[in-house]
Amino acid sequence: MLTRVKSAVANFMGGIMAGGSSSEHGGGGSDLPLRFPYGRPEFLGLSQDEVECSADHIARPILILKETRRLPWATGYAEVINAGKSTHNEDQASCEVLTVKKKVGAIISTPNRNSAKRRSSLPNGEGLQLKENADSEGISCHYWSLFDGHAGSGAAVVASRLLQHHVTEQLQDIVEVLKNTAVLPPTCLGEEPEATPAARTLTRAASLRGGVGAPGSPGTPPARFFTEKKIPHESLVVGALESAFRDMDLQIERERSSYNISGGCTALVVVCLLGKLYVANAGDSRAIIIRNGEIIPMSSEFTPETERQRLQYLAFMQPHLLGNEFTHLEFPRRVQRKELGKKMLYRDFNMTGWAYKTIEDDDLKFPLIYGEGKKARVMATIGVTRGLGDHDLKVHDSNIYIKPFLSSAPEGLPQMLLLQRLP
């Protein structure tokens, strides 16, 4: 264990040491076919020499269009500004105009098949007020996404191609409910909204005679000892995005035995639906709105430090995930054997402050969360705690999987999603 820790710490700033691939595009030179072919954006018009030059880690050039013209609708930040990261850029972006229709039998609609043509004809900033499409009896919405990949581009490429389909599929189940904003979403689909029964006042005599409506009479409705929750329409969209992230992560896990889907990625999604902006973030990317010179934060970062208590609690409840080589407790620094029996500052999953505890043998294990700030890592391996993929990621030179600690859920309640009405 000590050798593994030394190796991990020595490469602390080098990103992911475990689960990394020997090639940019595959997990350890896998012979499996790629899920989707990789390619730099066509609008950049790069030659092979320019692609190799753009991957220069020392120069890290910023790529620009060869001709002065507007960027295409689907231009992604990551593929342009951050293009010098590697030969196969691990950062991907996507932009779609989605048309969501109600499912009819076995027919499943997907993101608008004509979206590519529509995107190419839409200049930046146009078409943002699309609402219901009367002809299709569906809802049109805009979808933007950014994926910050690591240990290979596979997961980021797959997510940039497929996550929008999962979002659309989840919205299909609720599209009719979303269109009817005058009525709260039904608790059970297919049920008519229950009318609130008018209150009755019975005299004591009528009650004793067993009149209709009296307690115990045949006409008395069953007693209800609860009040049904009122769920707003926005919560359905939040749930749809949560479910889409989960389904995308499960698909990556399921298909990695058939395709070469390398590494993992963070995911930041923005959906403009019915005049509201929904932001879902799983990772350490940030979404902001700049309006009239004001910066409005729309998401928060998820790092080993911000999610310390969740990670520690999981390790406390399932200690076998630590492989008997890590401790879920946090100390200000690595505990040394000469400090056995002494008292040192620590904190557990249920603590935000610090206390002293007597050091024991188990405390000599490597901390689950090690480092501070941007150097903080989970199991000395990865610096983000949410995202997609990473199903094969292990602690360096061990058989300890890290995926159980990495959540695919976009943000966490009560701030799962921030809503901002468009001006």
TORTI-822259 format. One line per 5 residues: number of its first residue (from 1); their letters; for each residue x, y, z of N, C-alpha, C. Coordinates in pm, whole numbers. Example, Ala and Ser with C-alpha at 12.3 -4.5 7.8 and 13.67 -1.06 7.14 Angstrom:
<atoms>
1> AS> 1319/-569/780/1230/-450/780/1320/-330/780  1285/-225/708/1367/-106/714/1290/3/787
</atoms>
This chain:
<atoms>
1> MLTRV> 83/-121/0/0/0/0/87/125/0  195/123/77/280/240/89/340/276/-47  378/174/-123/435/199/-256/333/265/-347  209/216/-340/103/273/-423/77/418/-386  78/445/-256/52/581/-210/163/675/-256
6> KSAVA> 286/631/-242/399/714/-285/389/745/-434  353/644/-511/341/664/-655/228/761/-688  118/746/-615/3/833/-641/34/978/-604  96/996/-488/128/1131/-443/232/1195/-534  326/1114/-584/430/1168/-671/370/1223/-800
11> NFMGG> 259/1166/-841/193/1212/-964/69/1294/-933  69/1356/-816/-52/1421/-765/-114/1520/-863  -29/1598/-928/-80/1701/-1017/-99/1650/-1159  -73/1524/-1180/-82/1472/-1315/-218/1424/-1355  -318/1453/-1276/-454/1411/-1312/-478/1271/-1265
16> IMAGG> -538/1190/-1348/-578/1056/-1312/-462/961/-1334  -425/893/-1225/-318/795/-1239/-376/657/-1259  -492/633/-1201/-551/500/-1208/-654/495/-1317  -666/381/-1380/-767/364/-1481/-735/437/-1609  -618/503/-1615/-583/576/-1736/-553/480/-1849
21> SSSEH> -563/527/-1969/-541/442/-2085/-405/469/-2144  -350/365/-2208/-220/382/-2271/-230/460/-2400  -350/467/-2455/-374/549/-2573/-483/647/-2543  -487/754/-2618/-586/858/-2591/-727/811/-2614  -742/710/-2701/-877/677/-2745/-924/542/-2694
26> GGGGS> -846/475/-2618/-890/343/-2574/-843/310/-2437  -915/220/-2369/-878/177/-2236/-772/70/-2244  -645/111/-2235/-537/16/-2235/-521/-55/-2369  -549/13/-2479/-531/-47/-2611/-636/-151/-2641  -758/-129/-2599/-865/-225/-2621/-889/-247/-2769
31> DLPLR> -919/-375/-2805/-949/-409/-2943/-1096/-389/-2977  -1177/-347/-2880/-1319/-326/-2906/-1339/-205/-2997  -1444/-208/-3079/-1469/-93/-3167/-1515/28/-3088  -1495/147/-3143/-1540/269/-3079/-1692/280/-3092  -1756/337/-2991/-1901/357/-2997/-1936/460/-3104
36> FPYGR> -1856/566/-3110/-1871/668/-3214/-1733/708/-3262  -1718/735/-3390/-1587/780/-3440/-1554/917/-3384  -1426/940/-3362/-1382/1070/-3310/-1337/1158/-3425  -1364/1286/-3414/-1316/1380/-3514/-1325/1522/-3463  -1228/1605/-3502/-1235/1747/-3466/-1346/1813/-3548
41> PEFLG> -1401/1922/-3500/-1511/1988/-3571/-1472/2025/-3714  -1563/1997/-3808/-1534/2023/-3948/-1515/2172/-3976  -1588/2259/-3902/-1581/2401/-3933/-1444/2461/-3907  -1358/2389/-3829/-1223/2439/-3807/-1136/2417/-3930  -1169/2318/-4012/-1094/2293/-4134/-949/2260/-4109
46> LSQDE> -919/2177/-4008/-780/2148/-3973/-723/2038/-4062  -599/2056/-4104/-526/1950/-4171/-468/1857/-4065  -413/1743/-4107/-356/1650/-4011/-239/1713/-3937  -159/1792/-4007/-46/1860/-3942/-96/1959/-3836  -205/2027/-3869/-260/2125/-3774/-320/2055/-3651
51> VECSA> -377/1938/-3672/-430/1861/-3558/-317/1822/-3464  -206/1776/-3521/-92/1738/-3438/-33/1860/-3369  -29/1972/-3438/23/2094/-3378/-66/2141/-3264  -198/2126/-3281/-291/2172/-3178/-282/2089/-3052  -222/1970/-3063/-210/1883/-2947/-78/1903/-2872
56> DHIAR> -7/2008/-2903/120/2037/-2838/94/2082/-2694  135/2000/-2599/107/2031/-2458/185/2152/-2408  294/2186/-2474/373/2301/-2431/315/2430/-2488  287/2430/-2618/235/2551/-2682/88/2574/-2648  8/2465/-2645/-135/2472/-2617/-199/2586/-2696
61> PILIL> -198/2579/-2828/-250/2689/-2910/-401/2702/-2901  -449/2822/-2925/-593/2848/-2935/-630/2847/-3082  -724/2762/-3116/-762/2748/-3256/-871/2848/-3291  -858/2906/-3410/-959/3001/-3455/-1001/2964/-3597  -1114/3019/-3640/-1161/2994/-3774/-1066/3054/-3876
66> KETRR> -1049/2986/-3989/-961/3037/-4094/-1024/3153/-4168  -1156/3159/-4165/-1227/3267/-4230/-1307/3344/-4127  -1317/3474/-4146/-1394/3556/-4053/-1543/3540/-4082  -1610/3466/-3999/-1754/3445/-4014/-1811/3400/-3880  -1942/3398/-3872/-2006/3357/-3749/-1983/3208/-3722
71> LPWAT> -1967/3177/-3595/-1952/3036/-3559/-2084/2963/-3582  -2080/2837/-3624/-2202/2759/-3642/-2277/2745/-3510  -2405/2718/-3521/-2493/2708/-3405/-2442/2607/-3302  -2387/2495/-3347/-2348/2388/-3255/-2203/2396/-3210  -2140/2511/-3223/-2001/2525/-3181/-1986/2499/-3031
76> GYAEV> -1887/2419/-2996/-1863/2389/-2855/-1739/2459/-2804  -1747/2518/-2687/-1631/2586/-2629/-1512/2493/-2618  -1537/2373/-2568/-1428/2283/-2535/-1345/2247/-2657  -1408/2232/-2772/-1335/2192/-2892/-1253/2305/-2952  -1276/2427/-2911/-1204/2540/-2969/-1100/2594/-2871
81> INAGK> -1147/2650/-2762/-1055/2714/-2667/-962/2613/-2602  -1012/2493/-2572/-933/2395/-2497/-878/2285/-2587  -865/2312/-2716/-832/2207/-2811/-690/2155/-2798  -603/2226/-2731/-465/2181/-2721/-439/2083/-2609  -546/2024/-2555/-529/1938/-2439/-464/1804/-2476
86> STHNE> -505/1748/-2588/-453/1619/-2628/-485/1597/-2776  -427/1490/-2833/-453/1461/-2973/-602/1436/-2995  -659/1352/-2910/-803/1331/-2911/-862/1409/-2793  -921/1522/-2826/-970/1612/-2722/-1070/1542/-2632  -1043/1543/-2503/-1132/1477/-2408/-1254/1562/-2374
91> DQASC> -1253/1688/-2413/-1367/1776/-2385/-1458/1783/-2506  -1586/1766/-2482/-1684/1765/-2590/-1800/1859/-2556  -1871/1902/-2658/-1987/1987/-2638/-2094/1949/-2738  -2219/1985/-2705/-2330/1951/-2793/-2435/2060/-2785  -2507/2077/-2894/-2617/2173/-2899/-2725/2117/-2989
96> EVLTV> -2848/2110/-2940/-2957/2051/-3016/-3085/2131/-2997  -3171/2127/-3099/-3309/2171/-3085/-3392/2044/-3076  -3450/2018/-2960/-3524/1894/-2937/-3673/1916/-2955  -3740/1821/-3015/-3885/1822/-3023/-3937/1703/-2945  -4011/1731/-2840/-4060/1627/-2750/-4207/1602/-2780
101> KKKVG> -4239/1479/-2819/-4377/1440/-2846/-4419/1329/-2752  -4548/1319/-2729/-4601/1213/-2645/-4579/1079/-2713  -4541/977/-2635/-4520/844/-2689/-4653/786/-2736  -4651/723/-2852/-4770/656/-2904/-4734/511/-2929  -4785/423/-2845/-4755/281/-2859/-4606/256/-2847
106> AIIST> -4551/188/-2946/-4409/154/-2945/-4325/258/-3017  -4391/362/-3068/-4317/466/-3140/-4252/560/-3040  -4123/572/-3046/-4048/657/-2953/-3983/769/-3031  -4021/895/-2999/-3956/1006/-3066/-3819/1031/-3006  -3734/1088/-3088/-3599/1120/-3046/-3574/1267/-3078
111> PNRNS> -3460/1319/-3037/-3432/1457/-3075/-3458/1479/-3223  -3508/1594/-3254/-3552/1628/-3389/-3449/1586/-3494  -3492/1501/-3588/-3399/1450/-3690/-3348/1561/-3781  -3424/1669/-3789/-3383/1780/-3875/-3306/1886/-3799  -3269/1854/-3673/-3206/1956/-3588/-3074/2005/-3648
116> AKRRS> -3002/1914/-3717/-2873/1956/-3772/-2893/2064/-3877  -2994/2047/-3964/-3021/2147/-4065/-3068/2277/-4002  -3152/2263/-3899/-3206/2383/-3837/-3097/2458/-3764  -3003/2386/-3700/-2897/2452/-3627/-2808/2532/-3721  -2779/2471/-3838/-2687/2538/-3929/-2745/2668/-3984
121> SLPNG> -2878/2679/-3983/-2941/2798/-4039/-2974/2901/-3932  -2951/2865/-3807/-2984/2957/-3699/-2860/3031/-3653  -2853/3162/-3668/-2740/3237/-3612/-2750/3239/-3461  -2638/3272/-3398/-2636/3274/-3252/-2742/3368/-3197  -2814/3322/-3097/-2911/3406/-3029/-3049/3402/-3087
126> EGLQL> -3067/3335/-3201/-3200/3331/-3261/-3271/3203/-3224  -3404/3210/-3225/-3484/3091/-3204/-3495/3047/-3060  -3455/3131/-2966/-3455/3089/-2826/-3594/3091/-2764  -3691/3145/-2833/-3824/3156/-2774/-3919/3049/-2828  -3864/2939/-2882/-3949/2832/-2930/-4031/2775/-2816
131> KENAD> -4160/2758/-2840/-4245/2700/-2736/-4317/2579/-2794  -4447/2574/-2779/-4519/2460/-2829/-4524/2461/-2980  -4518/2342/-3037/-4531/2325/-3180/-4670/2271/-3207  -4761/2357/-3256/-4900/2317/-3272/-4914/2206/-3376  -4828/2207/-3479/-4840/2107/-3584/-4809/1968/-3533
136> SEGIS> -4707/1957/-3449/-4666/1826/-3401/-4729/1792/-3267  -4799/1887/-3207/-4859/1867/-3076/-4753/1826/-2974  -4637/1882/-2989/-4529/1855/-2895/-4473/1985/-2842  -4358/1975/-2779/-4290/2091/-2723/-4148/2095/-2778  -4107/2210/-2824/-3970/2228/-2869/-3888/2293/-2757
141> CHYWS> -3765/2250/-2743/-3678/2308/-2641/-3535/2307/-2693  -3452/2389/-2631/-3311/2397/-2668/-3228/2324/-2563  -3123/2259/-2610/-3038/2177/-2525/-2892/2210/-2554  -2819/2245/-2450/-2675/2267/-2460/-2605/2178/-2356  -2488/2129/-2388/-2417/2044/-2292/-2267/2058/-2310
146> LFDGH> -2196/2035/-2203/-2049/2041/-2202/-1999/1924/-2119  -1899/1852/-2172/-1846/1733/-2105/-1695/1745/-2094  -1647/1749/-1971/-1504/1760/-1944/-1451/1619/-1917  -1384/1561/-2017/-1341/1422/-2006/-1208/1405/-1937  -1178/1283/-1896/-1050/1249/-1836/-1021/1101/-1862
151> AGSGA> -894/1068/-1871/-847/930/-1893/-900/873/-2024  -923/958/-2124/-972/912/-2252/-1094/990/-2296  -1117/992/-2425/-1227/1073/-2477/-1356/995/-2496  -1354/864/-2473/-1469/779/-2504/-1598/819/-2437  -1597/834/-2306/-1719/866/-2233/-1772/1003/-2273
156> AVVAS> -1684/1100/-2293/-1728/1235/-2330/-1792/1235/-2469  -1734/1160/-2563/-1790/1153/-2698/-1927/1087/-2695  -1939/975/-2624/-2067/904/-2617/-2174/991/-2552  -2140/1057/-2441/-2238/1141/-2372/-2281/1259/-2459  -2187/1316/-2535/-2222/1430/-2620/-2315/1388/-2734
161> RLLQH> -2313/1260/-2771/-2400/1212/-2878/-2534/1159/-2826  -2539/1109/-2703/-2657/1034/-2660/-2736/1092/-2542  -2675/1177/-2461/-2746/1224/-2343/-2874/1298/-2380  -2872/1375/-2489/-2992/1448/-2529/-3107/1354/-2565  -3076/1235/-2614/-3181/1137/-2644/-3246/1088/-2516
166> HVTEQ> -3166/1068/-2411/-3221/1026/-2283/-3307/1137/-2222  -3263/1261/-2237/-3342/1374/-2188/-3477/1377/-2259  -3475/1362/-2391/-3599/1364/-2468/-3692/1251/-2426  -3636/1133/-2409/-3718/1017/-2373/-3785/1037/-2237  -3713/1096/-2143/-3771/1121/-2011/-3881/1227/-2018
171> LQDIV> -3861/1329/-2102/-3961/1435/-2114/-4087/1386/-2186  -4074/1282/-2269/-4189/1230/-2341/-4299/1181/-2247  -4259/1126/-2134/-4358/1073/-2040/-4441/1183/-1975  -4391/1304/-1975/-4459/1411/-1901/-4498/1528/-1989  -4481/1515/-2122/-4504/1629/-2209/-4648/1680/-2201
176> EVLKN> -4745/1590/-2192/-4884/1634/-2184/-4912/1704/-2052  -4847/1659/-1947/-4863/1722/-1815/-4803/1862/-1816  -4686/1877/-1878/-4618/2006/-1882/-4698/2108/-1962  -4768/2062/-2065/-4846/2154/-2149/-4969/2208/-2077  -5017/2133/-1977/-5137/2173/-1903/-5095/2237/-1771
181> TAVLP> -5050/2361/-1778/-4997/2428/-1659/-5106/2471/-1562  -5233/2466/-1605/-5341/2510/-1518/-5376/2406/-1412  -5331/2283/-1432/-5363/2174/-1340/-5233/2115/-1287  -5227/2092/-1156/-5109/2032/-1096/-5090/1891/-1150  -4965/1845/-1159/-4939/1710/-1210/-5013/1605/-1127
186> PTCLG> -5080/1509/-1193/-5151/1404/-1118/-5052/1313/-1047  -5093/1264/-931/-5006/1172/-857/-4983/1044/-937  -5088/997/-1004/-5079/876/-1085/-5128/910/-1225  -5045/889/-1326/-5085/922/-1463/-5208/844/-1504  -5301/912/-1569/-5425/848/-1611/-5541/875/-1519
191> EEPEA> -5511/924/-1400/-5618/956/-1304/-5666/1098/-1325  -5795/1116/-1308/-5851/1251/-1313/-5823/1320/-1181  -5798/1449/-1184/-5775/1523/-1058/-5896/1511/-967  -5871/1485/-843/-5981/1471/-748/-6032/1608/-705  -6164/1620/-705/-6224/1743/-657/-6226/1742/-505
196> TPAAR> -6199/1856/-447/-6199/1864/-302/-6343/1863/-252  -6381/1762/-171/-6519/1755/-122/-6552/1874/-34  -6674/1923/-49/-6719/2036/33/-6733/1992/178  -6696/2079/266/-6705/2048/409/-6851/2045/454  -6883/1948/542/-7019/1935/592/-7020/1958/743
201> TLTRA> -7128/2014/786/-7146/2034/930/-7267/1954/974  -7246/1858/1063/-7356/1774/1111/-7385/1806/1256  -7514/1804/1286/-7552/1821/1426/-7520/1693/1501  -7511/1705/1631/-7483/1586/1712/-7594/1483/1695  -7718/1529/1681/-7830/1436/1667/-7819/1358/1536
206> ASLRG> -7784/1430/1427/-7771/1362/1298/-7659/1261/1301  -7554/1296/1372/-7442/1204/1381/-7482/1077/1454  -7558/1093/1563/-7600/977/1640/-7698/890/1561  -7780/953/1471/-7877/876/1393/-7812/806/1275  -7684/833/1254/-7615/768/1143/-7653/826/1010
211> GVGAP> -7677/956/1004/-7712/1021/879/-7599/1015/779  -7634/1041/651/-7534/1038/546/-7426/1141/577  -7305/1097/573/-7194/1186/601/-7149/1178/744  -7230/1112/832/-7189/1098/971/-7081/993/982  -6993/1007/1079/-6888/907/1098/-6947/768/1114
216> GSPGT> -6898/673/1035/-6945/537/1046/-7063/505/957  -7124/604/892/-7238/579/805/-7191/529/670  -7280/456/594/-7241/401/464/-7196/507/365  -7247/629/375/-7212/733/279/-7089/812/316  -7023/775/423/-6905/851/467/-6783/811/388
221> PPARF> -6712/906/329/-6589/872/255/-6484/820/352  -6393/736/303/-6289/682/392/-6205/794/452  -6169/774/577/-6090/875/648/-5953/890/583  -5906/1014/572/-5774/1042/517/-5691/1112/623  -5581/1048/656/-5498/1102/762/-5373/1170/705
226> FTEKK> -5378/1208/578/-5263/1274/518/-5313/1373/413  -5226/1463/380/-5255/1558/273/-5164/1528/156  -5221/1513/37/-5143/1479/-79/-5050/1594/-117  -4925/1560/-145/-4828/1663/-180/-4862/1726/-314  -4838/1855/-323/-4859/1927/-448/-4723/1941/-517
231> IPHES> -4708/1872/-627/-4581/1871/-698/-4587/1972/-813  -4497/2070/-817/-4497/2168/-927/-4445/2107/-1056  -4481/2166/-1169/-4438/2115/-1298/-4286/2117/-1312  -4221/2218/-1254/-4076/2229/-1265/-4005/2107/-1205  -4065/2050/-1100/-4004/1933/-1037/-4002/1813/-1131
236> LVVGA> -4099/1806/-1222/-4101/1697/-1319/-3985/1709/-1417  -3951/1832/-1455/-3838/1852/-1545/-3708/1818/-1472  -3698/1857/-1346/-3581/1822/-1265/-3564/1671/-1260  -3675/1601/-1231/-3669/1456/-1224/-3633/1392/-1356  -3680/1451/-1465/-3647/1398/-1598/-3497/1409/-1625
241> LESAF> -3436/1521/-1587/-3292/1538/-1607/-3213/1443/-1518  -3257/1427/-1395/-3190/1332/-1306/-3192/1192/-1365  -3310/1151/-1412/-3325/1016/-1468/-3243/1000/-1595  -3234/1107/-1676/-3157/1099/-1799/-3008/1080/-1769  -2955/1150/-1670/-2815/1133/-1630/-2791/989/-1584
246> RDMDL> -2883/937/-1504/-2869/799/-1455/-2869/700/-1571  -2964/717/-1664/-2973/625/-1777/-2850/631/-1866  -2794/752/-1883/-2674/766/-1964/-2557/693/-1900  -2542/706/-1770/-2433/639/-1700/-2450/488/-1707  -2574/439/-1693/-2599/296/-1700/-2573/243/-1841
251> QIERE> -2602/323/-1943/-2576/279/-2079/-2426/267/-2104  -2349/362/-2054/-2204/353/-2068/-2152/227/-2000  -2204/199/-1881/-2161/79/-1809/-2199/-47/-1886  -2320/-48/-1940/-2370/-167/-2011/-2294/-191/-2141  -2259/-84/-2212/-2200/-99/-2345/-2048/-106/-2345
256> RSSYN> -1987/-87/-2228/-1842/-87/-2229/-1785/-227/-2254  -1869/-331/-2244/-1823/-466/-2277/-1829/-492/-2427  -1902/-406/-2500/-1914/-422/-2645/-1837/-316/-2723  -1816/-201/-2659/-1747/-91/-2726/-1633/-40/-2639  -1539/25/-2703/-1428/88/-2633/-1472/228/-2590
261> ISGGC> -1523/238/-2468/-1568/367/-2413/-1472/403/-2300  -1371/478/-2331/-1264/503/-2236/-1297/616/-2140  -1241/606/-2019/-1244/715/-1922/-1381/751/-1870  -1390/877/-1827/-1515/931/-1773/-1522/1079/-1808  -1628/1144/-1764/-1641/1286/-1793/-1740/1351/-1697
266> TALVV> -1722/1478/-1674/-1824/1555/-1604/-1932/1591/-1707  -2048/1634/-1659/-2157/1668/-1751/-2229/1792/-1700  -2238/1892/-1786/-2311/2015/-1754/-2414/2038/-1865  -2542/2037/-1828/-2651/2045/-1926/-2739/2166/-1896  -2777/2237/-2000/-2871/2348/-1990/-2987/2319/-2086
271> VCLLG> -3109/2327/-2036/-3228/2305/-2118/-3319/2427/-2105  -3354/2485/-2218/-3449/2597/-2221/-3583/2540/-2263  -3678/2534/-2169/-3806/2468/-2192/-3920/2555/-2141  -4014/2588/-2229/-4133/2664/-2193/-4098/2792/-2117  -3998/2865/-2166/-3963/2994/-2109/-3881/2989/-1983
276> KLYVA> -3834/2871/-1945/-3750/2861/-1824/-3621/2790/-1859  -3517/2825/-1784/-3385/2770/-1806/-3352/2673/-1694  -3323/2548/-1730/-3289/2444/-1633/-3141/2409/-1648  -3070/2403/-1538/-2928/2371/-1538/-2904/2249/-1452  -2839/2149/-1508/-2805/2027/-1434/-2656/2003/-1445
281> NAGDS> -2588/1985/-1333/-2442/1974/-1333/-2397/1855/-1251  -2316/1770/-1312/-2252/1659/-1241/-2103/1670/-1265  -2034/1739/-1177/-1890/1756/-1193/-1842/1888/-1137  -1728/1934/-1186/-1669/2058/-1134/-1672/2171/-1236  -1756/2158/-1339/-1774/2268/-1433/-1876/2367/-1375
286> RAIII> -1872/2489/-1424/-1965/2591/-1375/-2047/2649/-1489  -2171/2680/-1458/-2258/2749/-1553/-2290/2886/-1495  -2278/2989/-1580/-2310/3124/-1536/-2392/3193/-1645  -2468/3291/-1603/-2538/3378/-1696/-2481/3518/-1679  -2446/3581/-1790/-2400/3720/-1786/-2510/3805/-1847
291> RNGEI> -2571/3888/-1763/-2682/3971/-1808/-2664/4113/-1757  -2657/4206/-1851/-2637/4347/-1816/-2513/4367/-1730  -2408/4293/-1761/-2285/4306/-1686/-2283/4233/-1554  -2394/4170/-1516/-2401/4097/-1390/-2377/3948/-1415  -2296/3886/-1330/-2269/3743/-1340/-2360/3668/-1244
296> IPMSS> -2441/3581/-1298/-2536/3502/-1218/-2491/3357/-1217  -2445/3302/-1102/-2405/3161/-1097/-2526/3070/-1110  -2514/2968/-1192/-2625/2876/-1216/-2594/2732/-1174  -2474/2706/-1126/-2441/2573/-1077/-2325/2584/-980  -2300/2477/-910/-2188/2474/-815/-2099/2354/-847
301> EFTPE> -1976/2358/-800/-1880/2253/-829/-1893/2138/-730  -1862/2018/-778/-1860/1901/-691/-1720/1844/-690  -1654/1856/-576/-1516/1813/-560/-1507/1728/-435  -1394/1660/-413/-1378/1582/-290/-1401/1664/-163  -1372/1794/-168/-1393/1876/-49/-1540/1914/-31
306> TERQR> -1607/1952/-139/-1747/1992/-125/-1836/1873/-93  -1793/1753/-131/-1874/1634/-106/-1812/1542/-1  -1729/1600/82/-1659/1520/183/-1754/1436/267  -1860/1495/320/-1947/1423/410/-2022/1310/341  -2064/1331/215/-2131/1222/144/-2036/1105/123
311> LQYLA> -1912/1134/84/-1815/1029/60/-1780/955/189  -1760/1031/295/-1726/968/423/-1841/881/475  -1964/927/456/-2077/850/505/-2090/719/428  -2069/723/297/-2075/601/217/-1968/503/263  -1848/553/287/-1740/466/332/-1768/411/472
316> FMQPH> -1832/492/556/-1868/446/691/-1972/334/684  -2070/350/595/-2176/250/583/-2129/124/510  -2034/138/418/-1986/24/341/-1833/21/344  -1775/-13/457/-1628/-8/471/-1554/-101/376  -1623/-204/321/-1553/-294/229/-1510/-223/101
321> LLGNE> -1573/-107/71/-1535/-31/-48/-1395/29/-35  -1346/37/87/-1215/96/112/-1102/-5/98  -1137/-132/78/-1035/-233/55/-939/-253/170  -977/-216/289/-893/-229/409/-762/-153/395  -760/-52/307/-638/25/289/-660/175/306
326> FTHLE> -785/217/322/-816/358/340/-901/376/465  -898/494/521/-984/529/634/-1079/640/591  -1203/631/637/-1301/734/598/-1284/862/680  -1210/856/790/-1190/974/874/-1096/1073/805  -1114/1200/837/-1028/1304/781/-939/1362/891
331> FPRRV> -811/1375/860/-714/1437/950/-649/1554/876  -596/1652/950/-531/1766/883/-410/1724/799  -348/1612/833/-236/1558/756/-230/1408/778  -141/1346/706/-127/1201/716/-77/1163/855  -142/1066/915/-105/1021/1049/19/931/1041
336> QRKEL> 114/949/1132/236/869/1134/232/771/1250  304/663/1232/302/558/1334/352/608/1470  447/700/1470/501/750/1597/396/827/1677  279/858/1613/174/933/1680/66/844/1740  85/712/1736/-9/619/1799/-22/652/1947
341> GKKML> -146/657/1994/-172/686/2135/-185/834/2165  -141/919/2072/-155/1062/2092/-291/1108/2040  -330/1229/2074/-456/1284/2027/-431/1381/1911  -510/1363/1806/-493/1445/1686/-630/1495/1641  -629/1611/1575/-754/1665/1521/-808/1574/1410
346> YRDFN> -940/1560/1406/-1004/1477/1304/-1148/1524/1289  -1214/1474/1185/-1359/1490/1175/-1419/1375/1094  -1541/1338/1135/-1613/1227/1075/-1719/1283/980  -1798/1192/922/-1898/1235/824/-2006/1323/885  -2029/1310/1015/-2135/1387/1080/-2084/1517/1140
351> MTGWA> -1962/1558/1104/-1902/1675/1165/-1865/1779/1060  -1891/1905/1092/-1838/2014/1011/-1721/2080/1083  -1723/2070/1216/-1609/2118/1296/-1508/2009/1318  -1410/2036/1403/-1303/1941/1430/-1299/1906/1578  -1248/1787/1608/-1233/1742/1747/-1103/1661/1756
356> YKTIE> -1067/1622/1878/-947/1541/1898/-986/1396/1924  -909/1305/1871/-928/1162/1901/-792/1096/1922  -793/989/1997/-671/913/2021/-639/828/1898  -520/842/1846/-481/772/1724/-468/623/1750  -531/543/1660/-524/398/1666/-463/344/1537
361> DDDLK> -444/212/1532/-381/150/1414/-460/178/1286  -593/173/1294/-675/195/1175/-657/336/1118  -618/429/1203/-601/568/1157/-475/586/1073  -389/486/1070/-266/494/991/-291/467/843  -411/421/810/-445/395/671/-451/527/594
366> FPLIY> -441/517/461/-442/638/379/-581/700/380  -593/833/390/-724/897/398/-804/880/268  -935/861/283/-1024/853/167/-1013/980/82  -1008/1094/149/-993/1223/80/-860/1282/122  -774/1307/25/-640/1354/56/-610/1478/-27
371> GEGKK> -547/1577/35/-512/1699/-36/-610/1811/-7  -579/1926/-64/-660/2044/-37/-680/2123/-165  -795/2186/-178/-824/2268/-295/-824/2186/-423  -759/2237/-527/-754/2167/-654/-670/2041/-649  -592/2024/-543/-509/1905/-528/-583/1792/-455
376> ARVMA> -703/1818/-407/-778/1716/-333/-816/1601/-427  -799/1479/-379/-831/1360/-458/-908/1258/-374  -992/1182/-441/-1058/1068/-378/-968/947/-397  -927/886/-287/-837/772/-290/-710/803/-371  -662/928/-360/-539/972/-426/-544/950/-576
381> TIGVT> -664/959/-636/-678/923/-776/-750/1027/-859  -870/1070/-820/-953/1154/-905/-1000/1276/-828  -1006/1389/-899/-1037/1516/-833/-1180/1561/-848  -1266/1480/-909/-1409/1512/-918/-1489/1397/-861  -1608/1428/-812/-1687/1325/-742/-1819/1294/-811
386> RGLGD> -1850/1366/-921/-1972/1337/-996/-1939/1339/-1144  -2011/1260/-1219/-1989/1255/-1362/-2040/1125/-1421  -2004/1100/-1545/-2047/981/-1618/-1924/895/-1650  -1947/764/-1658/-1838/674/-1692/-1752/637/-1573  -1623/612/-1597/-1526/573/-1493/-1561/441/-1426
391> HDLKV> -1631/353/-1497/-1673/227/-1436/-1555/132/-1414  -1447/151/-1485/-1330/65/-1469/-1218/132/-1390  -1244/250/-1338/-1140/324/-1266/-1107/257/-1133  -978/234/-1111/-931/170/-988/-820/255/-925  -799/232/-797/-684/292/-729/-557/236/-790
396> HDSNI> -458/320/-806/-332/282/-870/-277/153/-813  -248/57/-904/-184/-69/-866/-264/-145/-760  -396/-145/-774/-480/-218/-678/-604/-268/-749  -689/-337/-676/-816/-386/-730/-933/-315/-663  -911/-192/-614/-1014/-116/-545/-1081/-21/-644
401> YIKPF> -1210/-43/-669/-1285/42/-762/-1326/172/-694  -1322/279/-772/-1357/412/-720/-1498/452/-759  -1553/387/-860/-1686/424/-911/-1793/434/-803  -1797/345/-703/-1903/359/-601/-1909/496/-535  -1798/569/-534/-1795/701/-471/-1827/813/-570
406> LSSAP> -1836/780/-698/-1861/881/-801/-2008/876/-841  -2081/981/-816/-2224/984/-844/-2251/1044/-982  -2350/987/-1051/-2392/1043/-1181/-2508/1140/-1165  -2555/1160/-1042/-2669/1249/-1019/-2628/1394/-1041  -2706/1471/-1119/-2672/1612/-1139/-2710/1697/-1020
411> EGLPQ> -2611/1747/-954/-2628/1828/-833/-2706/1752/-728  -2731/1815/-615/-2799/1747/-506/-2902/1836/-442  -3012/1777/-402/-3116/1854/-335/-3058/1917/-209  -3104/2036/-168/-3221/2107/-222/-3189/2199/-339  -3065/2201/-386/-3030/2290/-497/-2996/2206/-620
416> MLLLQ> -3080/2112/-648/-3058/2024/-762/-3055/2103/-891  -3145/2196/-901/-3158/2268/-1026/-3193/2412/-994  -3129/2505/-1059/-3161/2645/-1042/-3242/2691/-1160  -3354/2756/-1134/-3441/2805/-1240/-3423/2955/-1256  -3422/3000/-1377/-3409/3143/-1403/-3503/3179/-1518
421> RLP> -3604/3261/-1490/-3695/3301/-1596/-3620/3388/-1697  -3645/3362/-1822/-3580/3441/-1926/-3642/3579/-1930  -3563/3682/-1962/-3618/3818/-1968/-3715/3832/-2086
</atoms>
